Amino acid sequence: MNPTLNILGISGSLRAQSRNTGLLRFAKQCLPHTVNFQIADLADVPFYNADRCDS
């Protein structure tokens, strides 16, 4: 029995038509069934931006 390999893919873009996210989806389709490949959804994570914060 082969152990399952777990991989988490994280895209650097939140855009709906992101090429990076598209490449992650393509990679997921190309992997064998013994690989558990999840794509992180960071759309609801509030990212810190020092330029937008009041001092």
C-alpha distance matrix in Angstrom:
0.0 3.8 6.5 9.3 12.5 15.6 18.9 22.4 25.0 28.6 31.5 34.8 36.8 37.5 39.2 38.0 38.1 36.6 35.4 33.0 31.4 31.4 29.5 26.8 26.5 26.3 23.6 21.5 22.0 20.9 17.5 14.3 12.8 10.0 13.2 15.3 18.8 21.7 25.4 27.7 30.9 33.7 36.6 37.6 37.4 41.0 41.1 43.8 46.5 49.3 51.6 51.5 52.1 55.6 56.5
3.8 0.0 3.8 6.5 9.1 12.5 15.5 19.2 21.6 25.3 28.1 31.4 33.4 34.4 36.1 35.1 35.1 33.4 32.0 29.5 28.2 28.2 26.1 23.5 23.5 23.3 20.3 18.5 19.3 18.0 14.4 11.5 10.6 7.3 10.0 12.5 15.8 18.9 22.4 24.8 28.1 30.8 33.8 35.0 34.7 38.2 38.1 40.7 43.3 46.1 48.3 48.4 49.1 52.6 53.5
6.5 3.8 0.0 3.8 6.4 9.6 12.9 16.4 19.2 22.7 25.8 29.0 31.2 32.0 34.0 33.2 33.5 31.8 30.7 27.9 26.4 27.0 25.0 22.1 22.4 22.6 19.5 17.6 19.0 18.2 14.4 12.2 11.0 7.3 8.8 10.5 13.8 16.6 20.1 22.1 25.5 28.0 31.1 32.1 31.6 35.0 35.0 37.5 40.2 42.9 45.3 45.4 45.8 49.3 50.1
9.3 6.5 3.8 0.0 3.8 6.4 9.8 13.1 15.9 19.4 22.5 25.8 27.8 28.4 30.4 29.5 29.9 28.2 27.3 24.6 22.9 23.5 21.8 18.7 18.9 19.4 16.5 14.2 15.9 15.5 11.8 10.1 8.6 5.1 5.6 6.7 10.1 12.8 16.4 18.5 21.9 24.5 27.5 28.6 28.3 31.8 31.8 34.5 37.2 40.1 42.3 42.2 42.8 46.4 47.4
12.5 9.1 6.4 3.8 0.0 3.8 6.6 10.2 12.9 16.4 19.5 22.6 24.9 25.9 27.9 27.4 27.7 25.6 24.6 21.7 20.3 21.2 19.2 16.1 16.9 17.5 14.2 12.5 14.8 14.2 10.5 10.0 9.6 6.5 4.7 5.9 8.2 11.0 14.2 16.3 19.9 22.2 25.4 26.7 26.1 29.5 29.1 31.7 34.2 37.0 39.2 39.4 40.1 43.6 44.6
15.6 12.5 9.6 6.4 3.8 0.0 3.8 6.9 10.1 13.3 16.6 19.7 21.9 22.7 25.0 24.6 25.2 23.2 22.6 19.5 17.9 19.3 17.7 14.2 15.2 16.5 13.5 11.5 14.5 14.6 11.3 11.8 11.0 8.9 6.0 4.7 6.0 7.9 11.1 12.7 16.3 18.5 21.8 23.0 22.3 25.7 25.6 28.2 30.8 33.7 35.9 35.9 36.6 40.1 41.1
18.9 15.5 12.9 9.8 6.6 3.8 0.0 3.8 6.5 9.8 13.0 16.1 18.4 19.5 21.7 21.6 22.1 19.8 19.2 15.9 14.6 16.2 14.4 11.0 12.6 14.0 11.0 9.6 13.1 13.3 10.6 12.3 12.4 11.0 7.4 6.2 4.8 6.3 8.5 10.3 14.0 16.0 19.3 20.9 20.1 23.4 22.9 25.6 27.9 30.8 32.9 33.0 33.9 37.5 38.6
22.4 19.2 16.4 13.1 10.2 6.9 3.8 0.0 3.8 6.5 10.0 13.0 15.2 16.0 18.6 18.7 19.6 17.2 17.2 13.9 12.3 14.6 13.4 9.8 11.6 13.9 11.6 10.2 14.0 14.9 12.9 15.1 15.1 14.3 10.6 8.4 5.9 4.9 5.8 6.7 10.5 12.2 15.6 17.2 16.3 19.6 19.2 22.0 24.4 27.4 29.4 29.4 30.3 33.9 35.2
25.0 21.6 19.2 15.9 12.9 10.1 6.5 3.8 0.0 3.8 6.6 9.9 12.0 13.2 15.4 15.8 16.2 13.6 13.4 10.1 8.7 11.2 10.0 6.6 9.1 11.4 9.5 9.1 12.8 13.8 12.8 15.7 16.2 16.1 12.3 10.6 7.1 6.1 4.6 6.1 9.4 11.0 14.1 16.4 15.7 18.8 18.0 20.9 22.8 26.0 27.6 27.7 29.0 32.7 34.2
28.6 25.3 22.7 19.4 16.4 13.3 9.8 6.5 3.8 0.0 3.8 6.6 8.8 10.2 12.9 14.0 14.8 12.0 12.5 9.0 8.0 11.4 10.9 8.1 10.9 13.5 12.2 12.2 15.8 16.9 16.4 19.4 20.0 19.9 16.1 14.2 10.7 8.8 6.1 5.4 7.8 8.2 11.3 13.8 12.7 15.5 14.4 17.2 19.0 22.3 23.8 23.9 25.3 29.0 30.5
31.5 28.1 25.8 22.5 19.5 16.6 13.0 10.0 6.6 3.8 0.0 3.8 5.4 7.5 9.7 11.2 11.6 8.5 9.2 5.9 5.5 9.1 9.1 7.6 10.3 12.7 12.4 13.1 16.1 17.4 17.6 21.0 21.9 22.3 18.6 16.9 13.2 11.3 7.9 7.6 8.5 8.5 10.6 13.7 13.1 15.3 14.0 16.9 18.0 21.4 22.3 22.5 24.4 28.2 29.9
34.8 31.4 29.0 25.8 22.6 19.7 16.1 13.0 9.9 6.6 3.8 0.0 3.8 7.0 9.4 11.9 12.4 8.9 10.0 7.1 8.1 11.5 11.6 10.9 13.7 15.9 15.6 16.7 19.7 20.7 21.1 24.5 25.6 25.8 22.1 20.5 16.8 14.9 11.5 10.5 10.7 9.3 11.0 14.0 12.8 14.1 12.0 14.5 15.0 18.2 19.0 19.5 21.6 25.3 27.0
36.8 33.4 31.2 27.8 24.9 21.9 18.4 15.2 12.0 8.8 5.4 3.8 0.0 3.8 5.6 8.6 9.2 6.3 8.5 7.0 7.3 10.5 11.8 11.6 13.5 15.9 16.5 17.4 19.9 21.5 22.3 25.8 26.7 27.4 23.8 21.9 18.2 16.0 12.3 11.3 10.3 9.0 9.3 12.7 12.4 13.6 12.1 14.9 15.1 18.6 18.7 18.7 21.2 24.9 27.1
37.5 34.4 32.0 28.4 25.9 22.7 19.5 16.0 13.2 10.2 7.5 7.0 3.8 0.0 3.8 6.5 8.7 7.1 10.4 9.6 8.5 11.5 13.6 13.0 14.1 17.0 18.0 18.2 20.6 22.7 23.5 26.8 27.2 28.1 24.6 22.3 18.7 16.0 12.2 10.7 8.5 7.2 6.1 9.7 10.3 11.7 11.2 14.4 15.0 18.7 18.8 18.0 20.5 24.1 26.6
39.2 36.1 34.0 30.4 27.9 25.0 21.7 18.6 15.4 12.9 9.7 9.4 5.6 3.8 0.0 3.8 5.5 5.1 8.9 9.5 8.6 10.5 13.3 13.6 14.1 16.6 18.3 18.8 20.6 22.8 24.2 27.5 28.1 29.5 26.1 24.0 20.4 17.9 14.2 13.5 11.2 10.6 8.9 12.5 13.7 14.9 14.5 17.5 17.5 21.2 20.6 19.8 22.7 26.2 28.9
38.0 35.1 33.2 29.5 27.4 24.6 21.6 18.7 15.8 14.0 11.2 11.9 8.6 6.5 3.8 0.0 3.8 5.7 9.2 10.4 8.4 9.4 12.8 13.0 12.5 15.1 17.4 17.4 18.7 21.3 22.9 26.1 26.4 28.2 25.0 22.9 19.5 17.1 13.6 13.5 11.1 11.7 9.8 13.3 15.3 17.0 17.2 20.5 20.9 24.6 24.2 23.1 25.8 29.3 32.1
38.1 35.1 33.5 29.9 27.7 25.2 22.1 19.6 16.2 14.8 11.6 12.4 9.2 8.7 5.5 3.8 0.0 3.8 6.4 8.8 7.7 7.4 10.8 12.2 11.7 13.4 16.0 16.8 17.6 19.9 22.0 25.3 26.1 28.1 25.0 23.5 19.9 18.1 14.7 15.4 13.7 14.5 13.1 16.8 18.4 20.1 19.8 22.9 22.9 26.5 25.8 25.2 28.2 31.6 34.3
36.6 33.4 31.8 28.2 25.6 23.2 19.8 17.2 13.6 12.0 8.5 8.9 6.3 7.1 5.1 5.7 3.8 0.0 3.8 5.4 5.3 6.2 8.7 10.0 10.7 12.4 14.3 15.5 17.0 18.7 20.5 24.1 25.2 26.8 23.4 22.0 18.3 16.6 13.1 13.7 12.6 13.0 12.5 16.3 17.2 18.8 17.9 20.8 20.9 24.3 23.9 23.8 26.6 30.2 32.6
35.4 32.0 30.7 27.3 24.6 22.6 19.2 17.2 13.4 12.5 9.2 10.0 8.5 10.4 8.9 9.2 6.4 3.8 0.0 3.8 5.5 4.9 6.1 8.7 9.8 10.3 12.2 14.2 15.4 16.5 18.6 22.3 23.9 25.5 22.3 21.5 17.7 16.9 13.7 15.1 14.9 15.6 15.7 19.5 20.1 21.8 20.6 23.4 23.3 26.6 26.3 26.6 29.4 33.0 35.2
33.0 29.5 27.9 24.6 21.7 19.5 15.9 13.9 10.1 9.0 5.9 7.1 7.0 9.6 9.5 10.4 8.8 5.4 3.8 0.0 3.8 5.3 5.1 6.4 8.8 9.9 10.6 12.5 14.6 15.5 16.9 20.6 22.2 23.3 19.8 18.9 15.2 14.3 11.2 12.3 12.8 13.4 14.4 18.1 18.1 20.1 18.6 21.3 21.7 25.0 25.1 25.6 28.1 31.8 33.7
31.4 28.2 26.4 22.9 20.3 17.9 14.6 12.3 8.7 8.0 5.5 8.1 7.3 8.5 8.6 8.4 7.7 5.3 5.5 3.8 0.0 3.8 5.4 5.0 6.3 8.7 9.8 10.6 12.7 14.5 15.7 19.2 20.3 21.6 18.2 16.8 13.0 11.6 8.3 9.7 9.9 11.3 12.2 15.8 16.4 18.8 18.1 21.3 22.1 25.6 26.0 25.9 28.2 32.0 34.1
31.4 28.2 27.0 23.5 21.2 19.3 16.2 14.6 11.2 11.4 9.1 11.5 10.5 11.5 10.5 9.4 7.4 6.2 4.9 5.3 3.8 0.0 3.8 5.4 5.1 6.2 8.6 9.9 10.9 12.6 14.7 18.2 19.5 21.4 18.4 17.4 13.9 13.2 10.5 12.8 13.0 14.8 15.3 18.9 19.9 22.4 21.7 24.9 25.5 29.1 29.2 29.1 31.6 35.3 37.5
29.5 26.1 25.0 21.8 19.2 17.7 14.4 13.4 10.0 10.9 9.1 11.6 11.8 13.6 13.3 12.8 10.8 8.7 6.1 5.1 5.4 3.8 0.0 3.8 5.4 5.0 6.1 8.6 9.9 10.6 12.6 16.3 18.2 19.7 16.6 16.3 12.7 13.0 10.8 13.4 14.5 16.3 17.5 21.0 21.4 23.9 22.8 25.8 26.5 29.8 30.1 30.4 32.8 36.6 38.5
26.8 23.5 22.1 18.7 16.1 14.2 11.0 9.8 6.6 8.1 7.6 10.9 11.6 13.0 13.6 13.0 12.2 10.0 8.7 6.4 5.0 5.4 3.8 0.0 3.8 5.4 5.0 6.2 8.8 10.0 10.9 14.5 15.8 17.0 13.7 12.9 9.2 9.2 7.2 10.1 11.8 13.9 15.7 18.9 19.2 22.1 21.3 24.4 25.6 28.9 29.7 29.8 31.9 35.7 37.5
26.5 23.5 22.4 18.9 16.9 15.2 12.6 11.6 9.1 10.9 10.3 13.7 13.5 14.1 14.1 12.5 11.7 10.7 9.8 8.8 6.3 5.1 5.4 3.8 0.0 3.8 5.5 5.1 6.5 9.0 10.4 13.7 14.6 16.5 13.6 12.7 9.4 9.3 7.8 11.1 12.2 15.0 16.2 19.4 20.3 23.4 23.2 26.5 27.8 31.4 32.0 31.8 33.9 37.6 39.7
26.3 23.3 22.6 19.4 17.5 16.5 14.0 13.9 11.4 13.5 12.7 15.9 15.9 17.0 16.6 15.1 13.4 12.4 10.3 9.9 8.7 6.2 5.0 5.4 3.8 0.0 3.8 5.4 5.2 6.5 9.1 12.5 14.2 16.4 13.9 14.0 11.0 12.1 11.1 14.6 15.9 18.5 19.7 23.0 23.8 26.8 26.3 29.5 30.5 34.0 34.5 34.5 36.7 40.5 42.5
23.6 20.3 19.5 16.5 14.2 13.5 11.0 11.6 9.5 12.2 12.4 15.6 16.5 18.0 18.3 17.4 16.0 14.3 12.2 10.6 9.8 8.6 6.1 5.0 5.5 3.8 0.0 3.8 5.4 5.1 6.5 10.2 12.4 13.8 11.0 11.6 8.8 10.6 10.4 13.9 16.1 18.5 20.4 23.5 23.8 26.8 26.1 29.1 30.4 33.7 34.5 34.8 36.8 40.5 42.2
21.5 18.5 17.6 14.2 12.5 11.5 9.6 10.2 9.1 12.2 13.1 16.7 17.4 18.2 18.8 17.4 16.8 15.5 14.2 12.5 10.6 9.9 8.6 6.2 5.1 5.4 3.8 0.0 3.8 5.5 5.6 8.7 9.8 11.5 8.8 8.6 6.0 7.9 8.6 12.4 14.6 17.6 19.5 22.2 22.8 26.2 25.9 29.1 30.8 34.2 35.3 35.2 37.0 40.7 42.5
22.0 19.3 19.0 15.9 14.8 14.5 13.1 14.0 12.8 15.8 16.1 19.7 19.9 20.6 20.6 18.7 17.6 17.0 15.4 14.6 12.7 10.9 9.9 8.8 6.5 5.2 5.4 3.8 0.0 3.8 5.7 8.2 9.5 12.2 10.5 10.9 9.2 11.2 11.9 15.7 17.5 20.6 22.1 24.9 25.9 29.2 29.1 32.4 33.9 37.4 38.3 38.1 40.0 43.8 45.7
20.9 18.0 18.2 15.5 14.2 14.6 13.3 14.9 13.8 16.9 17.4 20.7 21.5 22.7 22.8 21.3 19.9 18.7 16.5 15.5 14.5 12.6 10.6 10.0 9.0 6.5 5.1 5.5 3.8 0.0 3.8 6.7 9.4 11.6 10.1 11.8 10.4 13.2 14.0 17.8 20.0 22.9 24.7 27.6 28.1 31.4 30.9 34.0 35.4 38.7 39.6 39.8 41.7 45.5 47.2
17.5 14.4 14.4 11.8 10.5 11.3 10.6 12.9 12.8 16.4 17.6 21.1 22.3 23.5 24.2 22.9 22.0 20.5 18.6 16.9 15.7 14.7 12.6 10.9 10.4 9.1 6.5 5.6 5.7 3.8 0.0 3.8 6.6 8.0 6.4 8.7 8.1 11.6 13.3 16.9 19.7 22.6 24.8 27.3 27.6 31.0 30.5 33.6 35.3 38.5 39.8 40.0 41.6 45.3 46.9
14.3 11.5 12.2 10.1 10.0 11.8 12.3 15.1 15.7 19.4 21.0 24.5 25.8 26.8 27.5 26.1 25.3 24.1 22.3 20.6 19.2 18.2 16.3 14.5 13.7 12.5 10.2 8.7 8.2 6.7 3.8 0.0 3.8 5.4 5.8 8.8 9.9 13.4 15.9 19.4 22.2 25.2 27.5 29.8 30.1 33.6 33.4 36.5 38.4 41.6 43.1 43.1 44.6 48.3 49.8
12.8 10.6 11.0 8.6 9.6 11.0 12.4 15.1 16.2 20.0 21.9 25.6 26.7 27.2 28.1 26.4 26.1 25.2 23.9 22.2 20.3 19.5 18.2 15.8 14.6 14.2 12.4 9.8 9.5 9.4 6.6 3.8 0.0 3.8 5.4 7.3 9.5 12.6 15.6 18.9 21.6 24.9 27.1 29.0 29.5 33.2 33.4 36.5 38.8 42.1 43.6 43.4 44.7 48.4 49.9
10.0 7.3 7.3 5.1 6.5 8.9 11.0 14.3 16.1 19.9 22.3 25.8 27.4 28.1 29.5 28.2 28.1 26.8 25.5 23.3 21.6 21.4 19.7 17.0 16.5 16.4 13.8 11.5 12.2 11.6 8.0 5.4 3.8 0.0 3.8 6.6 9.5 12.9 16.2 19.2 22.2 25.2 27.9 29.5 29.6 33.2 33.2 36.2 38.6 41.7 43.5 43.5 44.5 48.1 49.4
13.2 10.0 8.8 5.6 4.7 6.0 7.4 10.6 12.3 16.1 18.6 22.1 23.8 24.6 26.1 25.0 25.0 23.4 22.3 19.8 18.2 18.4 16.6 13.7 13.6 13.9 11.0 8.8 10.5 10.1 6.4 5.8 5.4 3.8 0.0 3.8 6.0 9.6 12.7 15.7 18.9 21.7 24.5 26.2 26.2 29.7 29.6 32.5 34.8 37.9 39.8 39.7 40.8 44.5 45.7
15.3 12.5 10.5 6.7 5.9 4.7 6.2 8.4 10.6 14.2 16.9 20.5 21.9 22.3 24.0 22.9 23.5 22.0 21.5 18.9 16.8 17.4 16.3 12.9 12.7 14.0 11.6 8.6 10.9 11.8 8.7 8.8 7.3 6.6 3.8 0.0 3.8 6.5 10.1 12.7 15.8 18.8 21.5 23.0 23.0 26.7 26.9 29.9 32.4 35.6 37.5 37.2 38.2 41.8 43.2
18.8 15.8 13.8 10.1 8.2 6.0 4.8 5.9 7.1 10.7 13.2 16.8 18.2 18.7 20.4 19.5 19.9 18.3 17.7 15.2 13.0 13.9 12.7 9.2 9.4 11.0 8.8 6.0 9.2 10.4 8.1 9.9 9.5 9.5 6.0 3.8 0.0 3.8 6.7 9.8 12.9 15.8 18.5 20.4 20.5 24.0 24.0 27.1 29.4 32.6 34.3 34.1 35.3 38.9 40.5
21.7 18.9 16.6 12.8 11.0 7.9 6.3 4.9 6.1 8.8 11.3 14.9 16.0 16.0 17.9 17.1 18.1 16.6 16.9 14.3 11.6 13.2 13.0 9.2 9.3 12.1 10.6 7.9 11.2 13.2 11.6 13.4 12.6 12.9 9.6 6.5 3.8 0.0 3.8 6.3 9.3 12.4 15.0 16.7 16.9 20.5 20.8 24.1 26.5 29.9 31.6 31.1 32.2 35.8 37.5
25.4 22.4 20.1 16.4 14.2 11.1 8.5 5.8 4.6 6.1 7.9 11.5 12.3 12.2 14.2 13.6 14.7 13.1 13.7 11.2 8.3 10.5 10.8 7.2 7.8 11.1 10.4 8.6 11.9 14.0 13.3 15.9 15.6 16.2 12.7 10.1 6.7 3.8 0.0 3.8 6.4 9.4 11.8 14.1 14.4 17.9 18.0 21.4 23.5 27.0 28.4 27.9 29.3 33.0 34.8
27.7 24.8 22.1 18.5 16.3 12.7 10.3 6.7 6.1 5.4 7.6 10.5 11.3 10.7 13.5 13.5 15.4 13.7 15.1 12.3 9.7 12.8 13.4 10.1 11.1 14.6 13.9 12.4 15.7 17.8 16.9 19.4 18.9 19.2 15.7 12.7 9.8 6.3 3.8 0.0 3.8 6.1 9.1 10.9 10.8 14.3 14.6 18.0 20.4 23.8 25.5 24.8 25.9 29.6 31.3
30.9 28.1 25.5 21.9 19.9 16.3 14.0 10.5 9.4 7.8 8.5 10.7 10.3 8.5 11.2 11.1 13.7 12.6 14.9 12.8 9.9 13.0 14.5 11.8 12.2 15.9 16.1 14.6 17.5 20.0 19.7 22.2 21.6 22.2 18.9 15.8 12.9 9.3 6.4 3.8 0.0 3.8 5.7 7.7 8.6 12.1 13.0 16.7 19.0 22.6 23.9 22.8 24.1 27.7 29.8
33.7 30.8 28.0 24.5 22.2 18.5 16.0 12.2 11.0 8.2 8.5 9.3 9.0 7.2 10.6 11.7 14.5 13.0 15.6 13.4 11.3 14.8 16.3 13.9 15.0 18.5 18.5 17.6 20.6 22.9 22.6 25.2 24.9 25.2 21.7 18.8 15.8 12.4 9.4 6.1 3.8 0.0 3.8 5.6 5.3 8.6 9.2 12.9 15.2 18.9 20.3 19.1 20.4 24.0 26.1
36.6 33.8 31.1 27.5 25.4 21.8 19.3 15.6 14.1 11.3 10.6 11.0 9.3 6.1 8.9 9.8 13.1 12.5 15.7 14.4 12.2 15.3 17.5 15.7 16.2 19.7 20.4 19.5 22.1 24.7 24.8 27.5 27.1 27.9 24.5 21.5 18.5 15.0 11.8 9.1 5.7 3.8 0.0 3.8 5.7 8.2 9.6 13.4 15.2 19.0 19.7 18.1 19.7 23.2 25.7
37.6 35.0 32.1 28.6 26.7 23.0 20.9 17.2 16.4 13.8 13.7 14.0 12.7 9.7 12.5 13.3 16.8 16.3 19.5 18.1 15.8 18.9 21.0 18.9 19.4 23.0 23.5 22.2 24.9 27.6 27.3 29.8 29.0 29.5 26.2 23.0 20.4 16.7 14.1 10.9 7.7 5.6 3.8 0.0 3.8 6.3 9.0 12.6 15.0 18.5 19.7 17.6 18.5 21.8 24.3
37.4 34.7 31.6 28.3 26.1 22.3 20.1 16.3 15.7 12.7 13.1 12.8 12.4 10.3 13.7 15.3 18.4 17.2 20.1 18.1 16.4 19.9 21.4 19.2 20.3 23.8 23.8 22.8 25.9 28.1 27.6 30.1 29.5 29.6 26.2 23.0 20.5 16.9 14.4 10.8 8.6 5.3 5.7 3.8 0.0 3.8 6.0 9.5 12.4 15.8 17.5 15.8 16.3 19.7 21.9
41.0 38.2 35.0 31.8 29.5 25.7 23.4 19.6 18.8 15.5 15.3 14.1 13.6 11.7 14.9 17.0 20.1 18.8 21.8 20.1 18.8 22.4 23.9 22.1 23.4 26.8 26.8 26.2 29.2 31.4 31.0 33.6 33.2 33.2 29.7 26.7 24.0 20.5 17.9 14.3 12.1 8.6 8.2 6.3 3.8 0.0 3.8 6.6 9.3 12.6 14.2 12.2 12.6 15.9 18.2
41.1 38.1 35.0 31.8 29.1 25.6 22.9 19.2 18.0 14.4 14.0 12.0 12.1 11.2 14.5 17.2 19.8 17.9 20.6 18.6 18.1 21.7 22.8 21.3 23.2 26.3 26.1 25.9 29.1 30.9 30.5 33.4 33.4 33.2 29.6 26.9 24.0 20.8 18.0 14.6 13.0 9.2 9.6 9.0 6.0 3.8 0.0 3.8 6.4 9.9 11.7 10.6 11.3 15.0 16.9
43.8 40.7 37.5 34.5 31.7 28.2 25.6 22.0 20.9 17.2 16.9 14.5 14.9 14.4 17.5 20.5 22.9 20.8 23.4 21.3 21.3 24.9 25.8 24.4 26.5 29.5 29.1 29.1 32.4 34.0 33.6 36.5 36.5 36.2 32.5 29.9 27.1 24.1 21.4 18.0 16.7 12.9 13.4 12.6 9.5 6.6 3.8 0.0 3.8 6.4 9.0 8.4 8.4 12.0 13.4
46.5 43.3 40.2 37.2 34.2 30.8 27.9 24.4 22.8 19.0 18.0 15.0 15.1 15.0 17.5 20.9 22.9 20.9 23.3 21.7 22.1 25.5 26.5 25.6 27.8 30.5 30.4 30.8 33.9 35.4 35.3 38.4 38.8 38.6 34.8 32.4 29.4 26.5 23.5 20.4 19.0 15.2 15.2 15.0 12.4 9.3 6.4 3.8 0.0 3.8 5.4 5.6 6.7 10.4 12.0
49.3 46.1 42.9 40.1 37.0 33.7 30.8 27.4 26.0 22.3 21.4 18.2 18.6 18.7 21.2 24.6 26.5 24.3 26.6 25.0 25.6 29.1 29.8 28.9 31.4 34.0 33.7 34.2 37.4 38.7 38.5 41.6 42.1 41.7 37.9 35.6 32.6 29.9 27.0 23.8 22.6 18.9 19.0 18.5 15.8 12.6 9.9 6.4 3.8 0.0 3.8 5.4 5.2 8.2 8.9
51.6 48.3 45.3 42.3 39.2 35.9 32.9 29.4 27.6 23.8 22.3 19.0 18.7 18.8 20.6 24.2 25.8 23.9 26.3 25.1 26.0 29.2 30.1 29.7 32.0 34.5 34.5 35.3 38.3 39.6 39.8 43.1 43.6 43.5 39.8 37.5 34.3 31.6 28.4 25.5 23.9 20.3 19.7 19.7 17.5 14.2 11.7 9.0 5.4 3.8 0.0 3.8 5.8 8.2 9.7
51.5 48.4 45.4 42.2 39.4 35.9 33.0 29.4 27.7 23.9 22.5 19.5 18.7 18.0 19.8 23.1 25.2 23.8 26.6 25.6 25.9 29.1 30.4 29.8 31.8 34.5 34.8 35.2 38.1 39.8 40.0 43.1 43.4 43.5 39.7 37.2 34.1 31.1 27.9 24.8 22.8 19.1 18.1 17.6 15.8 12.2 10.6 8.4 5.6 5.4 3.8 0.0 3.8 6.7 9.5
52.1 49.1 45.8 42.8 40.1 36.6 33.9 30.3 29.0 25.3 24.4 21.6 21.2 20.5 22.7 25.8 28.2 26.6 29.4 28.1 28.2 31.6 32.8 31.9 33.9 36.7 36.8 37.0 40.0 41.7 41.6 44.6 44.7 44.5 40.8 38.2 35.3 32.2 29.3 25.9 24.1 20.4 19.7 18.5 16.3 12.6 11.3 8.4 6.7 5.2 5.8 3.8 0.0 3.8 6.3
55.6 52.6 49.3 46.4 43.6 40.1 37.5 33.9 32.7 29.0 28.2 25.3 24.9 24.1 26.2 29.3 31.6 30.2 33.0 31.8 32.0 35.3 36.6 35.7 37.6 40.5 40.5 40.7 43.8 45.5 45.3 48.3 48.4 48.1 44.5 41.8 38.9 35.8 33.0 29.6 27.7 24.0 23.2 21.8 19.7 15.9 15.0 12.0 10.4 8.2 8.2 6.7 3.8 0.0 3.8
56.5 53.5 50.1 47.4 44.6 41.1 38.6 35.2 34.2 30.5 29.9 27.0 27.1 26.6 28.9 32.1 34.3 32.6 35.2 33.7 34.1 37.5 38.5 37.5 39.7 42.5 42.2 42.5 45.7 47.2 46.9 49.8 49.9 49.4 45.7 43.2 40.5 37.5 34.8 31.3 29.8 26.1 25.7 24.3 21.9 18.2 16.9 13.4 12.0 8.9 9.7 9.5 6.3 3.8 0.0
